[in-house]
Amino acid sequence: EELDVRDISQALSIREKEIYDHLEHISKTLGAKKAKLRITPYSCLSCGYKFKDRKRFNRPGRCPKCKNSYIEAARYRIINGKRKETP
């Protein structure tokens, strides 16, 4: 299922800050297992800007378009490489 950092943090009982390091490691590890970490990107709640090309997992401070700091959390899901995902 698709989860944000807060959901993962609560499920694993670890701090949200630690999740970002784990996500980077998980992303690299999944490549060897023919799976992929699908990321629904951060988005600005004010203007709708999507952080599609963002390489880092941590939360952006503010929107580059409108400079607002109301950012919707990214969501993560592991996709198994053996089967096709349906949208």
Phi and psi in degrees as GROMACS dihedral restraints (atoms count N, CA, C in turn):
[ dihedral_restraints ]
;  ai    aj    ak    al  type     phi  dphi    fc
    3     4     5     6     1   -85.3    20    10
    4     5     6     7     1   126.6    20    10
    6     7     8     9     1  -131.0    20    10
    7     8     9    10     1   151.9    20    10
    9    10    11    12     1   -97.9    20    10
   10    11    12    13     1   177.4    20    10
   12    13    14    15     1   -60.9    20    10
   13    14    15    16     1   -38.7    20    10
   15    16    17    18     1   -63.9    20    10
   16    17    18    19     1   -42.9    20    10
   18    19    20    21     1   -62.0    20    10
   19    20    21    22     1   -44.6    20    10
   21    22    23    24     1   -64.1    20    10
   22    23    24    25     1   -43.8    20    10
   24    25    26    27     1   -58.0    20    10
   25    26    27    28     1   -45.9    20    10
   27    28    29    30     1   -67.9    20    10
   28    29    30    31     1   -39.1    20    10
   30    31    32    33     1   -65.9    20    10
   31    32    33    34     1   -35.8    20    10
   33    34    35    36     1   -98.8    20    10
   34    35    36    37     1    -5.7    20    10
   36    37    38    39     1    56.9    20    10
   37    38    39    40     1    45.1    20    10
   39    40    41    42     1  -130.4    20    10
   40    41    42    43     1   162.5    20    10
   42    43    44    45     1   -66.9    20    10
   43    44    45    46     1   148.5    20    10
   45    46    47    48     1   -59.8    20    10
   46    47    48    49     1   -37.1    20    10
   48    49    50    51     1   -59.4    20    10
   49    50    51    52     1   -34.2    20    10
   51    52    53    54     1   -71.9    20    10
   52    53    54    55     1   -27.7    20    10
   54    55    56    57     1   -61.5    20    10
   55    56    57    58     1   -39.0    20    10
   57    58    59    60     1   -59.7    20    10
   58    59    60    61     1   -41.7    20    10
   60    61    62    63     1   -65.4    20    10
   61    62    63    64     1   -40.6    20    10
   63    64    65    66     1   -65.4    20    10
   64    65    66    67     1   -38.8    20    10
   66    67    68    69     1   -62.5    20    10
   67    68    69    70     1   -39.8    20    10
   69    70    71    72     1   -62.4    20    10
   70    71    72    73     1   -44.4    20    10
   72    73    74    75     1   -65.8    20    10
   73    74    75    76     1   -43.3    20    10
   75    76    77    78     1   -61.2    20    10
   76    77    78    79     1   -42.5    20    10
   78    79    80    81     1   -58.6    20    10
   79    80    81    82     1   -44.3    20    10
   81    82    83    84     1   -68.5    20    10
   82    83    84    85     1   -40.9    20    10
   84    85    86    87     1   -67.6    20    10
   85    86    87    88     1   -36.7    20    10
   87    88    89    90     1   -63.7    20    10
   88    89    90    91     1   -30.3    20    10
   90    91    92    93     1   -58.4    20    10
   91    92    93    94     1   -37.7    20    10
   93    94    95    96     1   -71.5    20    10
   94    95    96    97     1   -21.5    20    10
   96    97    98    99     1  -100.8    20    10
   97    98    99   100     1    12.7    20    10
   99   100   101   102     1    60.2    20    10
  100   101   102   103     1    30.6    20    10
  102   103   104   105     1  -120.7    20    10
  103   104   105   106     1   173.1    20    10
  105   106   107   108     1  -143.8    20    10
  106   107   108   109     1   146.1    20    10
  108   109   110   111     1   -92.7    20    10
  109   110   111   112     1   109.0    20    10
  111   112   113   114     1   -86.6    20    10
  112   113   114   115     1   130.4    20    10
  114   115   116   117     1  -117.7    20    10
  115   116   117   118     1   122.7    20    10
  117   118   119   120     1   -88.0    20    10
  118   119   120   121     1   114.6    20    10
  120   121   122   123     1   -67.2    20    10
  121   122   123   124     1   161.3    20    10
  123   124   125   126     1   -58.7    20    10
  124   125   126   127     1   150.9    20    10
  126   127   128   129     1  -144.5    20    10
  127   128   129   130     1   149.8    20    10
  129   130   131   132     1   -79.5    20    10
  130   131   132   133     1   128.8    20    10
  132   133   134   135     1   -77.1    20    10
  133   134   135   136     1   -15.2    20    10
  135   136   137   138     1   -87.0    20    10
  136   137   138   139     1   -50.8    20    10
  138   139   140   141     1  -113.0    20    10
  139   140   141   142     1   -10.1    20    10
  141   142   143   144     1    87.9    20    10
  142   143   144   145     1     4.5    20    10
  144   145   146   147     1   -57.8    20    10
  145   146   147   148     1   134.0    20    10
  147   148   149   150     1  -104.6    20    10
  148   149   150   151     1   131.8    20    10
  150   151   152   153     1   -87.3    20    10
  151   152   153   154     1    59.6    20    10
  153   154   155   156     1   -65.3    20    10
  154   155   156   157     1   -38.6    20    10
  156   157   158   159     1   -93.1    20    10
  157   158   159   160     1    12.0    20    10
  159   160   161   162     1   -70.7    20    10
  160   161   162   163     1   128.1    20    10
  162   163   164   165     1   -92.7    20    10
  163   164   165   166     1   -27.4    20    10
  165   166   167   168     1   -85.4    20    10
  166   167   168   169     1   151.9    20    10
  168   169   170   171     1   -88.3    20    10
  169   170   171   172     1   -24.5    20    10
  171   172   173   174     1   -68.3    20    10
  172   173   174   175     1   159.7    20    10
  174   175   176   177     1   -70.9    20    10
  175   176   177   178     1   133.1    20    10
  177   178   179   180     1   -69.0    20    10
  178   179   180   181     1   150.4    20    10
  180   181   182   183     1   -73.8    20    10
  181   182   183   184     1   -41.4    20    10
  183   184   185   186     1  -157.4    20    10
  184   185   186   187     1   166.0    20    10
  186   187   188   189     1   -75.0    20    10
  187   188   189   190     1   131.4    20    10
  189   190   191   192     1   -72.5    20    10
  190   191   192   193     1   -18.4    20    10
  192   193   194   195     1   -85.5    20    10
  193   194   195   196     1   -53.9    20    10
  195   196   197   198     1  -108.8    20    10
  196   197   198   199     1    -4.5    20    10
  198   199   200   201     1    66.7    20    10
  199   200   201   202     1    14.6    20    10
  201   202   203   204     1   -84.3    20    10
  202   203   204   205     1   157.1    20    10
  204   205   206   207     1  -109.6    20    10
  205   206   207   208     1    16.6    20    10
  207   208   209   210     1   -87.9    20    10
  208   209   210   211     1    91.1    20    10
  210   211   212   213     1  -112.7    20    10
  211   212   213   214     1   128.0    20    10
  213   214   215   216     1   -79.5    20    10
  214   215   216   217     1   136.9    20    10
  216   217   218   219     1   -64.3    20    10
  217   218   219   220     1   146.2    20    10
  219   220   221   222     1   -72.2    20    10
  220   221   222   223     1   156.8    20    10
  222   223   224   225     1  -125.1    20    10
  223   224   225   226     1   146.3    20    10
  225   226   227   228     1  -125.8    20    10
  226   227   228   229     1   145.7    20    10
  228   229   230   231     1  -150.8    20    10
  229   230   231   232     1   137.9    20    10
  231   232   233   234     1   -90.3    20    10
  232   233   234   235     1   125.7    20    10
  234   235   236   237     1  -108.2    20    10
  235   236   237   238     1   123.1    20    10
  237   238   239   240     1   -71.7    20    10
  238   239   240   241     1   132.8    20    10
  240   241   242   243     1   -74.5    20    10
  241   242   243   244     1   -11.1    20    10
  243   244   245   246     1   -83.9    20    10
  244   245   246   247     1   -20.4    20    10
  246   247   248   249     1  -127.6    20    10
  247   248   249   250     1   154.1    20    10
  249   250   251   252     1   -82.0    20    10
  250   251   252   253     1   142.7    20    10
  252   253   254   255     1   -90.1    20    10
  253   254   255   256     1   138.4    20    10
  255   256   257   258     1   -99.4    20    10
  256   257   258   259     1   134.7    20    10
